[in-house]
Amino acid sequence: MPAFAFPALVLANVFLAMGPVLVRLSDVGPVAAAFWRLALAVPFLFLLALPRLRGAALDGRQWSLMIVAGLFFAADLAIWHLGIHFTKVANATLFGNVSALALPLWGLLVLRLPLHRPQLFALLLAIAGGGVLMGGSYELSPRYLRGDLLCLLAGLLYTGYLVSVQDVRKRLDSWSILAVSSLTGAGALLIAALAMGERIMPTDWTPLIALALSSQLIGQGLLTYAIGWFSPLVLGLSLMIQPAVSAIFGKLLFNEGMSAADMLAMTAVAVALILVRLPWGAKRAA
């Protein structure tokens, strides 16, 4: 494993955590913001990808997987960006990264890896932590609960994206995968934004350019690179970096507080991810 693989995974999650803040600051519709996130990054991604993409020997299944990954990503971004406007930044990031738990469960349920008691306890602990956070959102405002549910759905769609990308990443470099999936997703998002009657053209490009650079080029680029080197469990655990970083941004920029119950619930989810990882982590490292 390259020495840069793990730092890349950590940095990816730090930059991705900036996404909800920049979506809130943009002056276009939420789905339109998702479109610009991908569209502004696509030329740079293809500039980086073309030398290897031209010589890639891919079959129809692998091309199809990249297109499917792009559609999963587009659906994830559209629903997540809608949810960001209806809940706290930290909650949007936490529930948007439910793939942190869904990826390990994919390994357990679909790949048929054995289920140990710590993993069963982890699942119950994560459900309890998520329930506390959603309950707290509803007490603050039913609107927050709607945002939490939208972000939760987005996180499940993101799991589909990661599973698709992880398979192709074994055969193709990260920039090529990201370029093709981003181009596919941008087209789908533009159609959706127009159909919803959203404002497409911004008056202030700064948040959208920052969103494309931080979340798509740097964050998603580093994550797609790192996917090739880690198991679903390690990837899932790393995603928990994002809610912590987003909570700090939410407090500083939007004065969003985190109650003791919220912090305890987030800790419960983090502990759940560690417990899920333990048996596989030892086996993977062997």
Secondary structure, DSSP 8 states (H G I E B T S, - for coil): --TTHHHHHHHHHHHHTTHHHHHHH-SS-HHHHHHHHHHTTHHHHHHHHHHHHHT----HHHHHHHHHHHHHHHHHHHHHHHHHTTS-HHHHHHHHTTHHHHHHHHHHHTS-----HHHHHHHHHHHHHHHHHHHHHHHH-HHHHHHHHHHHHHHHHHHHHHHHHHHHTTTS-HHHHHHHHHHHHHHHHHHHHHHTT---S-S--HHHHHHIIIIIIIIIHHHHHHHTTS-HHHHHHHTTHHHHHHHHHHHHHH-----HHHHHHHHHHHHHHHHHHHHHHHHHH-
